[in-house]
């Protein structure tokens, strides 16, 4: 039987129309929000990476500093942005500390973002004054165990990354130091130079580079291997404390619902940029190690860090403000 003429006339309306090609991404400039003030390590790395991404994507990546409230102001702005790949967040390992420092975050800490990659790792160095009686990490550890809370350490204040890194050492070594908080990590290093504190657990660029290099001595450095710029400073594992593996990091994130294709493209271009000789040379100049890990691995690292900082907070008794 032949179908009715009316059915034949209606048939074209039921057939799928031509598939419209999705517009290429990106078609306009991107904004990279840095949740910290200009000139810091995370800002410096973000600007270098933004320049590389601009070249790779064919669109400008504009850095926008939105600092304050332990990084939560800038993070909240990106959390509210459309998940279309045009608003990125430069964050660092302190993001894992955020829920323990800020009492009421205006976004879901665990679900707001998707990490694109970790762009760079920064080791932690335990530094003492060159004239300190503690010649090795073992000297410091044994003395601190024998005399709890008498050996002092400086930090950038309660809840700072320097304090968290030091408390992680206390937990790994089973000891207690005496905390002397300052208004920033730079002041803590200055106090160490003036022998007002005994030790500082800080980034190599803050504690051991430049003029401080001759006046301070590194007892140990975190990470899997020694730093090329500080070849005489052993790793914590070499110095007798393999359980200390703190590495601070900086990275890129986007709103959680950003399409997979956009995240994959961002990761691919960021990883390529971080492997470029000029980028690795720049990172080495600030005592940082290049990252580039894929999104899933970066997210696992953040989850592990957040769990670690929860233990640190419980040990110290820090209350979110």
PyMOL commands that set and color helices and strands:
alter all, ss='L'
color gray80, all
select helices_A, chain A and resi 5-14+41-57+69-79+93-96+98-101+137-146+161-173+185-193+204-207+212-215+260-274+277-285+295-316
alter helices_A, ss='H'
color red, helices_A
select strands_A, chain A and resi 30-34+61-65+87-92+113-129+152-155+178-181+199-203+216-221+247-255+288-290
alter strands_A, ss='S'
color yellow, strands_A
deselect
rebuild
show_as cartoon
